[in-house]
């Protein structure tokens, strides 16, 4: 399983460990990913996703999973999240 947030697309970054003698060795910085269950209001079901803590805060700030999915571009979303976005968009357009 790749270490990429399913909602924000945040992945690993590369940097250096720097010693006291200023020697540099390559290292990776991994995102803080959590397995969470988020509730979709329009679909009335819960969805399991692997999300970074930053992405989780963004979802809460935007007022829930449905609002976040509708506002976010498809390039950032994983395949599972894109399918979920399509389902939510159908439900919202049918209700309107």
C-alpha positions in Angstrom: 0.0 0.0 0.0 1.5 3.3 -1.0 1.9 6.0 1.6 -0.3 8.7 0.0 -3.3 10.4 1.5 -6.5 9.5 -0.4 -8.0 12.9 -0.1 -5.2 15.4 -0.4 -2.6 13.5 -2.4 0.0 14.2 0.1 2.9 11.7 -0.2 6.5 11.2 1.0 9.1 13.9 0.7 12.9 13.5 0.4 15.4 15.4 2.5 18.7 15.0 4.4 19.8 14.0 7.8 22.5 16.6 8.7 25.1 15.6 11.2 27.1 17.9 13.5 30.0 17.7 11.0 27.5 18.8 8.3 27.5 15.4 6.6 24.3 14.9 4.6 22.6 11.5 4.1 19.3 11.0 2.2 16.2 10.3 4.2 12.4 10.3 3.6 9.7 12.2 5.5 6.4 10.2 5.5 3.0 11.8 6.0 1.1 11.1 9.2 -1.5 8.7 7.7 -4.5 7.4 9.7 -7.1 4.8 8.8 -10.4 6.6 9.5 -14.1 6.0 8.9 -15.8 9.1 7.6 -19.6 9.6 7.3 -21.1 10.7 4.0 -24.3 12.7 4.7 -25.8 12.5 1.2 -25.0 8.8 0.8 -26.0 8.0 4.4 -23.1 5.5 4.8 -19.7 5.4 6.3 -16.5 5.1 4.2 -13.1 3.8 5.3 -10.2 5.9 3.9 -6.4 6.3 4.6 -6.1 10.0 5.3 -3.3 12.3 6.6 -4.1 14.3 9.7 -3.8 17.5 7.7 -6.4 16.1 5.3 -8.7 15.2 8.2 -8.5 18.7 9.6 -9.3 20.1 6.1 -12.4 17.9 5.8 -13.6 19.1 9.2 -12.9 22.7 8.2 -15.0 22.4 5.0 -18.0 21.0 6.8 -17.8 17.2 6.1 -16.7 14.7 3.6 -19.3 15.6 0.9 -18.4 19.3 0.8 -14.6 18.4 0.7 -15.1 16.0 -2.2 -17.2 18.4 -4.3 -14.6 21.2 -3.8 -11.5 19.2 -4.5 -10.0 18.6 -7.9 -9.8 15.0 -9.2 -6.0 15.1 -9.7 -5.5 15.1 -5.9 -8.0 12.3 -5.1 -7.4 8.6 -5.2 -9.4 6.3 -7.4 -11.6 5.3 -4.5 -12.2 8.9 -3.5 -13.0 9.8 -7.2 -15.7 7.1 -7.3 -17.1 8.4 -4.0 -17.1 11.9 -5.4 -19.1 10.8 -8.5 -21.7 9.0 -6.3 -22.1 12.1 -4.0 -22.4 14.4 -7.1 -25.2 12.2 -8.5 -27.1 12.2 -5.2 -26.7 16.0 -4.8 -27.9 16.7 -8.3 -30.8 14.3 -8.0 -31.9 16.0 -4.8 -31.8 19.5 -6.3 
